[in-house]
Amino acid sequence: MLALAVENYPYRSDYLWLTLPDHADWLYKVGEKAKVEVTFCKYGIPQDIEIAYEIGPDEMPATSHGKVKLKKGRAIIDMGTMKLPGFLDLRLTATMDNQKYEHHVKVGFSPDLLKPYTKNPSDFDAFWKANIEKVRKEVKNDKLIEKCERVDKYSTDDTDCYLLKIRTDRRHSIYGYLTKPKQSGKYPVVLCPPGAGIKTIKEPMRSVFYAKNGFIRLEMEIHGLHPEMTEEQFKEISTAFSGENGYVENALDDRDNYYMKHVYTGCIRAIDYLCSLPDWDGKNVFVQGGSQGGALSLITAALDKRVTACVANHPALSDVAGYLDKRAGGWPHMNRDHNMLTPQKVETLQYYDVVNFARRITCPVYLTWGYNDNVCPPTTSYIVWNLITAPKESLITPINEHWTTTDTNYGQMLWLKGKMK
């Protein structure tokens, strides 16, 4: 399988927090009190020190503060409860050897009852149907590929990798690395949309196990930027967008000109390309991604009924306007930017928010998320999960922040393999 490097946890640190909620799954009913046992260690030895803490709803300001002295290296902190479904966050700070060490742990209260703030517009389906038809008229399937060249450094003895430039509509293109088995045959296809940012396609070889297990995989970017550009060039373009994720707010006042419109239709054009390959097996079309890529995977699965299974990790762009309901909303946390969640922008978001795609998915979905995630908070991941009526499975990893392990990623490939027709 995959070679694993074993080192201490946490990685090369002398200090370690241990937090143990009194419910094994970190979940409680609304009105039920949560208590957390806290330990702080140096060299693995529990320390008798004073720690500060605050408690607040997921991604929201603290509602209580306190201090507690660890005795025999431990203390019990009563987090209280919630009157409505959601998550509470216990935020911890220890000071030792003139350094501050922070940690946090989130627990949920009836999260299966969480509902979206974002409304479902009546013309949602017509809007996307018209836009997909438009881009397909602008660029026919036989004109999609603008560039295709083999990349030796990402190819192996049994896999080939190609750098593609795909024309997705009259104005836009995307780049992607297509990795496939070298041996001739018929194979399932997998589209992997990217995480957030204006940056290169991250380490194309890290998921070569897909091709080695008989998949054709397209790992794409969304901005039409050559992945071999320098880091400095990517930074300059990010600056032009007022930051790495500024594009997500570009033209948000207008649903027809919002930046993410060509991103969503671009994913459909990528599926058009994959389904045109002579070595596609003609049956299996998968999407897989994390964060923004998880959002785009769910969105593509909803918009394109050729998709037969979907894997998504901690999806971004989910109930983004949820902050207006006085609770956590999804990445990119537009509540933090002045004058972003205006009525016009919120109306536009209704056509782009993952929640309104999740409710339309019909293929099997495998969703993964962690409770300690502050980028794509568990509140919004649960809202997405609760809306999916298609066959679904979950891997919930409470301690995880905004990451998944190599083992989890490999297991998702095996799950897709199990969904093959």
C-alpha positions in Angstrom: 0.0 0.0 0.0 1.5 3.4 1.1 4.8 3.8 3.0 4.2 5.6 6.3 6.7 7.6 8.3 6.2 7.2 12.1 7.1 10.0 14.5 5.8 11.2 17.8 2.5 13.1 18.1 2.4 16.1 18.1 5.1 16.4 15.5 8.5 17.1 17.1 6.9 19.1 20.0 7.8 19.0 23.7 4.2 20.0 24.6 1.0 18.1 24.3 -2.7 18.9 25.0 -5.1 16.1 25.7 -8.8 16.9 25.7 -11.4 14.2 26.3 -15.2 15.1 26.2 -17.3 12.9 28.4 -19.3 11.6 25.4 -17.1 9.3 23.3 -18.5 10.7 20.0 -18.3 14.4 21.2 -22.0 14.8 20.6 -24.8 15.8 23.0 -28.5 16.5 22.8 -29.7 20.1 23.0 -30.0 21.0 26.7 -27.5 18.3 27.8 -24.3 19.5 29.5 -20.9 18.7 28.1 -17.8 18.3 30.2 -14.2 18.0 29.0 -11.2 16.6 30.8 -8.1 18.6 30.0 -4.5 17.7 30.4 -1.3 19.6 29.4 2.0 17.7 29.2 5.6 18.5 28.7 7.7 15.6 27.5 4.6 13.5 28.0 4.5 14.4 31.7 1.3 16.1 33.0 1.9 19.6 34.3 0.3 21.3 37.3 -0.2 24.7 35.9 -3.0 27.2 35.5 -4.7 27.4 32.1 -7.1 30.0 30.7 -10.1 29.1 28.7 -13.0 30.6 26.9 -16.2 29.0 25.5 -18.2 30.2 22.6 -20.4 28.9 19.7 -18.6 27.6 16.6 -16.7 30.5 14.9 -18.4 33.1 17.1 -17.2 35.3 19.9 -16.8 33.8 23.4 -19.7 33.9 25.8 -17.8 32.8 28.9 -14.2 32.9 30.2 -12.3 31.3 33.1 -9.2 29.9 34.5 -8.5 26.5 36.1 -5.5 25.0 37.9 -4.5 21.5 36.7 -4.1 19.1 39.6 -2.1 16.0 39.0 -2.0 17.3 35.4 -5.8 17.3 34.8 -9.0 19.3 35.3 -12.6 19.0 34.3 -14.2 22.0 32.5 -18.0 22.3 32.3 -18.8 23.7 28.8 -22.5 24.0 29.6 -25.0 23.4 26.8 -26.8 24.9 23.9 -30.5 25.8 23.5 -30.4 25.3 19.7 -28.5 22.8 17.5 -24.9 23.6 16.9 -21.3 23.4 18.2 -19.6 24.9 21.2 -15.8 25.6 21.1 -13.6 25.3 24.2 -10.5 27.4 23.5 -7.5 26.8 25.8 -4.3 28.7 26.5 -1.4 27.5 28.6 1.7 29.6 29.4 4.9 27.7 30.1 8.6 28.5 29.7 7.6 32.1 28.6 5.6 30.7 25.7 1.9 30.4 25.0 0.4 27.1 23.8 -3.2 27.1 22.5 -5.6 24.3 21.7 -9.3 23.9 21.2 -12.0 21.3 21.1 -15.5 21.5 19.7 -18.5 19.4 20.7 -21.9 19.2 19.0 -25.5 19.5 20.2 -28.1 17.8 18.1 -26.2 18.7 14.9 -28.5 16.4 12.9 -31.2 19.0 13.3 -29.1 21.9 11.8 -30.8 23.6 8.8 -29.5 26.1 6.3 -30.1 29.8 6.4 -29.6 30.1 2.6 -32.8 30.1 0.6 -33.5 27.8 -2.3 -34.5 30.0 -5.3 -37.3 28.8 -7.5 -35.4 29.3 -10.8 -32.2 27.6 -9.5 -32.4 24.7 -11.9 -33.3 26.8 -14.9 -30.4 29.2 -14.2 -27.8 26.4 -14.3 -29.4 24.5 -17.2 -29.2 27.7 -19.3 -25.6 28.4 -18.3 -24.4 24.9 -19.0 -26.1 24.9 -22.4 -24.5 28.2 -23.2 -20.9 27.2 -22.6 -21.4 23.9 -24.6 -22.6 26.0 -27.5 -19.6 28.3 -27.3 -17.1 25.5 -27.3 -18.0 22.1 -28.8 -16.5 19.0 -27.2 -14.1 18.4 -30.1 -12.6 21.9 -29.5 -12.1 21.5 -25.7 -8.4 20.6 -25.8 -6.0 23.5 -26.4 -2.9 21.8 -25.2 -1.8 18.3 -24.3 1.8 17.3 -23.5 3.3 14.4 -21.7 4.9 15.2 -18.4 7.8 12.9 -17.8 8.5 13.9 -14.2 5.0 12.9 -13.1 4.9 9.7 -15.2 6.0 6.3 -13.9 6.7 2.8 -15.3 3.0 2.0 -15.2 1.3 5.4 -15.4 1.4 8.3 -17.8 0.8 12.0 -16.9 -0.3 14.7 -19.4 -0.6 18.5 -18.9 -3.8 19.7 -20.5 -5.2 23.1 -21.2 -9.0 22.8 -21.6 -11.1 25.6 -23.2 -14.2 25.7 -21.1 -16.1 28.5 -22.7 -15.6 31.5 -25.0 -13.4 33.4 -22.5 -12.0 30.8 -20.0 -9.7 27.9 -19.9 -8.4 25.6 -17.1 -5.2 23.5 -16.7 -5.1 20.0 -15.4 -2.8 17.0 -15.0 -4.4 13.9 -16.5 -2.9 10.7 -15.0 -3.8 7.3 -16.4 -2.7 3.7 -16.5 -0.1 3.1 -19.2 -1.7 -0.2 -20.1 -4.4 0.1 -22.7 -7.9 -0.6 -21.5 -11.2 0.9 -20.4 -11.2 2.7 -17.1 -13.4 4.8 -14.8 -12.7 8.6 -14.7 -12.2 10.8 -11.7 -12.4 14.6 -11.6 -10.5 16.3 -8.8 -11.2 20.0 -8.4 -8.8 22.1 -6.3 -8.8 23.5 -2.9 -9.0 27.3 -2.5 -6.4 29.8 -3.6 -4.5 31.1 -6.6 -1.7 28.6 -6.7 -0.2 25.7 -8.6 -1.7 22.2 -8.7 -0.4 20.7 -5.5 2.0 17.7 -5.8 0.4 15.8 -8.7 2.2 12.6 -7.7 0.6 12.4 -4.3 -2.5 10.8 -5.7 -0.8 8.6 -8.3 -2.3 5.6 -6.5 -5.6 6.3 -8.4 -3.9 5.6 -11.8 -2.1 2.6 -10.3 -5.5 1.2 -9.2 -7.0 1.6 -12.6 -8.5 5.1 -12.7 -8.1 8.0 -15.1 -7.8 11.0 -12.9 -7.9 14.7 -13.9 -6.6 17.1 -11.2 -7.5 20.6 -12.3 -7.1 24.2 -11.4 -9.8 26.9 -11.9 -8.1 30.1 -12.9 -6.5 29.3 -16.3 -3.0 29.7 -14.8 -0.2 27.5 -16.0 0.8 25.2 -13.0 4.5 25.7 -13.8 4.4 29.4 -13.1 6.6 30.5 -10.2 5.4 31.0 -6.7 6.1 34.7 -7.0 3.9 35.0 -10.1 1.0 33.3 -8.3 1.5 35.7 -5.4 1.3 38.7 -7.8 -1.9 37.5 -9.3 -3.3 36.9 -5.8 -2.5 40.5 -4.9 -4.4 41.7 -7.9 -7.5 39.9 -6.5 -7.0 41.6 -3.0 -5.6 38.3 -1.6 -5.3 34.6 -2.3 -9.1 34.1 -2.0 -10.3 37.4 -3.2 -11.7 35.9 -6.4 -14.5 34.3 -4.3 -15.9 37.8 -3.8 -15.4 39.0 -7.3 -18.6 40.4 -8.9 -20.7 38.8 -6.1 -23.4 41.5 -6.6 -24.4 39.9 -9.9 -25.3 36.3 -10.3 -24.7 36.4 -14.0 -21.2 37.8 -13.8 -20.0 36.3 -10.5 -16.5 34.8 -10.8 -17.5 31.4 -9.6 -20.0 30.9 -12.5 -17.3 29.9 -15.0 -15.7 27.8 -12.3 -18.8 25.7 -11.8 -19.5 25.3 -15.6 -15.8 24.6 -16.1 -16.1 21.5 -13.9 -18.9 20.3 -16.2 -16.7 20.9 -19.2 -14.0 18.9 -17.5 -16.5 16.0 -17.2 -17.4 16.5 -20.9 -13.7 16.0 -21.7 -13.3 12.9 -19.5 -16.4 11.3 -21.0 -14.9 11.9 -24.5 -11.8 9.8 -23.9 -11.7 6.6 -25.9 -10.4 4.7 -22.8 -13.2 5.8 -20.5 -15.2 2.7 -19.6 -18.5 4.4 -20.5 -20.1 3.8 -17.1 -18.2 5.3 -14.1 -17.7 9.0 -13.6 -16.5 10.1 -10.1 -15.7 13.4 -8.5 -13.4 13.8 -5.4 -12.0 16.8 -3.6 -11.5 18.6 -0.3 -12.5 22.1 1.0 -13.2 24.2 -2.1 -12.6 21.0 -4.0 -15.1 19.2 -1.8 -17.6 22.0 -2.6 -16.9 21.7 -6.3 -17.3 17.9 -6.2 -20.7 18.2 -4.6 -21.7 20.9 -7.0 -20.6 18.9 -10.1 -22.4 15.8 -8.8 -25.6 17.9 -8.5 -25.3 19.5 -11.9 -24.2 16.5 -14.0 -26.1 13.3 -13.7 -23.3 11.4 -15.5 -21.5 11.5 -12.1 -22.0 8.1 -10.5 -20.4 8.7 -7.1 -19.0 11.7 -5.1 -16.3 12.0 -2.4 -16.0 15.3 -0.5 -14.0 16.4 2.5 -15.0 19.3 4.7 -16.8 21.2 1.9 -16.3 25.0 1.7 -18.8 27.5 0.3 -21.5 25.9 2.5 -24.3 28.1 4.0 -21.9 31.1 3.6 -24.7 33.5 4.8 -25.3 31.4 7.9 -23.7 34.2 10.0 -26.8 36.2 9.5 -28.6 33.6 11.6 -26.1 34.4 14.4 -24.2 31.2 14.0 -21.3 29.9 12.0 -21.3 30.2 8.2 -19.0 28.5 5.7 -15.7 29.5 4.1 -14.8 32.1 3.0 -16.4 33.6 6.1 -17.7 36.7 4.4 -18.9 38.1 7.8 -15.3 39.1 8.5 -15.1 41.4 5.5 -16.9 44.8 5.7 -20.2 45.0 3.8 -20.0 41.6 2.2 -23.2 39.9 3.3 -25.5 42.6 1.8 -29.0 41.6 0.5 -27.8 41.5 -3.1 -24.8 39.4 -2.4 -26.8 37.0 -0.3 -29.3 36.7 -3.1 -26.4 35.8 -5.5 -25.0 33.3 -3.1 -28.3 31.3 -3.2 -27.3 30.2 -6.7 -23.8 29.2 -5.7 -24.0 27.9 -2.2 -23.3 24.2 -1.7 -26.5 23.7 0.3 -28.7 24.2 -2.8 -26.6 21.6 -4.7 -26.5 19.1 -1.9 -30.3 18.8 -1.9 -30.2 17.9 -5.6 -27.6 15.2 -5.6 -28.8 11.7 -6.6 -25.6 9.7 -6.8 -24.0 8.0 -3.7 -21.9 10.4 -1.6 -19.0 9.8 0.9 -18.5 12.9 3.1 -15.7 13.4 5.6 -15.3 16.2 8.2 -13.8 17.0 11.5 -15.2 19.0 14.4 -12.1 21.1 15.2 -12.1 22.6 11.7 -12.1 26.4 11.8 -11.8 26.8 8.0 -14.9 24.8 7.0 -16.6 24.5 10.4 -18.6 21.4 11.5 -21.8 23.4 11.6 -21.8 23.9 7.9 -20.6 20.4 7.1 -23.5 19.0 9.1 -25.9 21.2 7.3 -24.7 19.9 3.9 -24.9 16.3 5.3 -28.4 16.8 6.6 -29.6 18.0 3.1 -28.3 15.1 1.1 -31.1 12.6 0.4 -29.1 10.4 -1.9 -27.4 7.3 -0.6 -24.7 8.6 1.7 -21.9 7.5 4.0 -19.8 9.5 6.4 -16.4 9.4 8.0 -16.5 11.8 11.0 -13.1 12.5 12.6 -13.8 14.8 15.5 -10.2 15.8 16.4 -9.4 16.8 12.8 -9.0 20.4 11.8 -8.7 21.2 8.1 -6.9 18.1 6.9 -7.3 14.4 6.1 -4.7 11.7 6.4 -3.1 9.7 3.6 -4.9 6.7 4.8 -8.2 8.5 4.6 -7.5 9.6 1.1 -6.5 6.1 0.0 -9.6 4.7 1.7 -11.8 7.1 -0.4 -10.2 5.7 -3.6 -11.2 2.2 -2.4 -14.7 3.5 -1.6 -15.0 4.7 -5.2 -13.7 1.4 -6.5 -16.5 -0.3 -4.6 -19.0 1.9 -6.4 -18.0 0.8 -9.9 -20.7 -0.5 -12.1 
